Amino acid sequence: MRNISTIIFDVNETLLDLSPLKDSIDSKLGEGAAEVWFAELLQYSLVESISGSYHDFSKIAEAVLQMNGSKKGIELTREKIQQILDPITKLEAYPDVEEGLSKLGNAGFKLIAFSNGKPSVLKDQLYYAGIANYFDEVLSVDAVKKYKPHPETYRFALKRSDSIAQETVMVAAHGWDIAGADRAGLKTAFMQRPGKFLFPLSNKPTWELKKLSDLAEILKDI
């Protein structure tokens, strides 16, 4: 295996714990509503990419929440929607994240944060969580106007980080992100977060991680 030079990280649910946002949604729309909302958020972001349209992730998130409210007979004003989704910029990093990023950064890897979220939200998230300083670059799909796992998104991230696929690892807690990165030629590391599973019909990831610091131990021996 060729040496790894760059590590790209998904953000939501990979580095940051979405629990406060899920609790906010469930408190308004009922238990389990947040899981439905997030799944449909991904669904409609893919509809945008496939159909050649583009709205930023925050707008899609708001629209999908409004749809889910309507399904339950709950009319949500724009102000109420924004209030419910407000925790998105106030998420904590998982306990293993800071140590893992520190070890990887100290080992000389180029670290890239890469999200479907719009740039301003992404930056606010990383600063609030106290991990912004670990990244060499912070990238959003907003620049390419397509959502992960579209192959153009990974090509964009590689180009912007001056990296090549064979020397780059995509770290994500989402099976769809792992599958997309694999198809784009990147090495992959699946982060085993609660309730997250790999897609059985895709290739197995290069590595599976229980905590982020495990990746530093794995890569030092390559």
C-alpha positions in Angstrom: 0.0 0.0 0.0 1.3 3.5 -0.9 2.0 5.9 2.0 -1.0 8.0 3.2 -0.6 11.7 3.1 -4.1 13.2 3.5 -7.0 12.3 5.7 -10.5 13.7 4.9 -13.1 13.8 7.6 -16.9 13.9 7.3 -18.2 16.1 10.1 -21.7 15.4 11.4 -22.0 12.1 13.3 -18.4 11.3 12.4 -16.7 14.0 14.5 -19.7 15.8 16.1 -22.5 14.3 18.2 -25.9 15.2 16.7 -27.8 14.3 19.9 -28.8 17.9 20.8 -30.2 18.5 17.3 -32.1 15.2 17.3 -33.5 15.9 20.8 -34.7 19.3 19.5 -36.5 17.8 16.6 -38.0 14.9 18.6 -39.3 17.3 21.2 -41.4 19.0 18.6 -42.3 16.2 16.2 -42.2 13.2 18.4 -39.8 10.4 19.2 -37.9 9.1 16.2 -38.7 12.1 14.0 -35.1 13.2 13.9 -34.0 9.9 12.3 -36.7 10.3 9.6 -35.7 13.9 9.1 -32.0 13.1 8.6 -32.7 10.2 6.2 -34.9 12.4 4.1 -32.4 15.3 4.2 -29.9 13.0 2.6 -32.6 11.7 0.2 -33.5 15.1 -1.1 -29.9 16.3 -1.3 -29.3 13.4 -3.7 -32.5 14.4 -5.6 -30.8 17.8 -6.0 -27.6 16.4 -7.3 -29.2 13.9 -9.7 -31.7 16.3 -11.1 -29.2 19.1 -11.6 -30.6 21.5 -9.0 -28.8 22.9 -6.0 -30.0 24.5 -2.7 -27.6 24.7 0.2 -27.9 22.0 2.9 -29.5 24.3 5.4 -32.3 25.2 3.0 -32.9 21.5 2.3 -32.9 20.8 6.0 -35.5 23.4 6.7 -37.7 22.3 3.8 -37.6 18.6 4.9 -38.4 19.6 8.5 -41.4 21.6 7.2 -42.5 18.5 5.2 -42.2 16.3 8.2 -44.2 18.7 10.3 -47.0 18.7 7.7 -47.1 14.9 7.7 -48.0 15.1 11.4 -50.4 18.1 11.0 -48.0 20.5 12.6 -47.6 23.8 10.9 -44.0 25.1 11.4 -43.2 28.8 10.7 -39.8 29.7 9.3 -38.9 31.1 12.7 -39.9 27.9 14.5 -38.0 25.8 12.0 -34.8 27.8 12.6 -35.3 27.6 16.3 -35.6 23.8 16.1 -32.5 23.5 14.0 -30.5 26.0 16.0 -28.4 23.3 17.8 -26.7 22.4 14.5 -24.0 24.9 15.3 -23.7 24.0 19.0 -22.6 20.4 18.8 -19.9 18.8 20.9 -17.2 16.6 19.4 -17.2 12.9 20.4 -14.8 12.2 23.3 -12.2 10.5 21.1 -12.1 13.1 18.4 -9.6 15.7 19.8 -7.1 13.1 20.8 -7.4 11.4 17.4 -7.0 14.6 15.5 -4.0 15.7 17.6 -2.2 12.4 17.0 -2.8 12.4 13.3 -1.8 16.1 13.0 1.4 15.5 15.0 2.2 12.5 12.8 2.3 14.9 9.8 -0.9 14.0 8.0 -2.8 16.7 6.1 -6.2 16.9 7.8 -9.3 18.1 5.8 -12.8 18.6 7.1 -15.3 18.0 4.3 -19.1 18.4 4.7 -22.3 18.6 2.9 -23.1 21.6 5.1 -22.9 25.1 3.9 -19.5 26.9 4.6 -20.7 29.3 7.3 -22.4 26.5 9.3 -19.4 24.2 8.9 -17.0 26.7 10.3 -19.3 27.6 13.2 -19.6 23.9 14.0 -15.9 23.3 14.1 -15.1 26.4 16.2 -17.9 25.7 18.7 -16.6 22.1 19.1 -13.0 23.5 19.6 -11.5 21.4 16.8 -11.1 24.0 14.0 -7.4 24.5 14.6 -6.6 20.8 13.8 -7.6 21.2 10.1 -5.3 22.3 7.3 -8.4 23.0 5.2 -12.2 23.1 5.7 -14.2 22.3 2.6 -17.9 22.3 1.7 -19.7 20.7 -1.3 -21.2 24.2 -1.8 -18.2 24.9 -4.0 -19.0 22.1 -6.4 -22.8 22.3 -6.1 -23.3 18.6 -5.7 -23.7 16.5 -2.6 -21.7 13.6 -1.3 -21.6 10.7 -2.3 -21.5 12.2 -5.9 -18.1 11.4 -7.3 -17.5 15.0 -8.3 -17.4 15.9 -4.6 -14.5 13.7 -3.8 -12.6 14.8 -6.9 -13.2 18.4 -5.7 -11.8 17.6 -2.2 -8.8 15.9 -3.7 -8.0 18.8 -6.0 -8.5 21.4 -3.3 -6.2 19.6 -0.9 -3.6 18.9 -3.6 -3.9 15.1 -2.9 -4.3 12.0 -4.9 -6.9 9.3 -4.2 -4.5 6.4 -3.6 -2.8 8.4 -0.8 -6.0 9.7 0.8 -8.3 8.3 3.5 -11.9 9.2 3.9 -13.1 8.9 7.5 -16.9 8.7 7.9 -19.6 7.2 10.1 -22.0 6.9 7.1 -22.0 3.8 4.9 -23.1 5.9 1.9 -20.0 8.2 2.4 -17.7 5.3 2.7 -19.2 3.7 -0.5 -18.9 7.0 -2.4 -15.3 7.6 -1.4 -14.4 4.0 -2.2 -15.9 4.3 -5.7 -13.8 7.5 -6.2 -10.6 5.5 -5.4 -9.9 6.7 -1.9 -8.9 4.5 1.1 -11.7 4.5 3.6 -12.1 4.3 7.4 -15.5 3.6 8.8 -16.1 5.3 12.2 -18.2 3.0 14.3 -20.6 5.5 15.9 -23.8 4.4 17.6 -26.6 3.4 15.2 -24.4 3.6 12.1 -23.8 0.7 9.8 -22.1 -0.1 6.5 -24.0 -0.7 3.3 -23.8 -4.5 2.8 -23.7 -4.2 -1.0 -20.7 -1.9 -1.1 -17.0 -2.9 -0.7 -15.8 -3.2 2.8 -13.9 -0.2 4.1 -10.1 -0.3 4.3 -10.3 0.0 8.0 -13.0 0.1 10.7 -12.4 2.3 13.8 -13.8 2.1 17.3 -12.1 5.4 18.2 -10.4 8.0 16.0 -6.9 7.6 17.7 -6.9 4.0 16.3 -6.3 5.4 12.8 -3.0 7.0 14.0 -1.8 3.6 15.3 -2.8 1.9 12.0 -1.2 4.4 9.7 2.1 4.6 11.6 2.8 1.0 10.6 2.1 1.5 6.9 
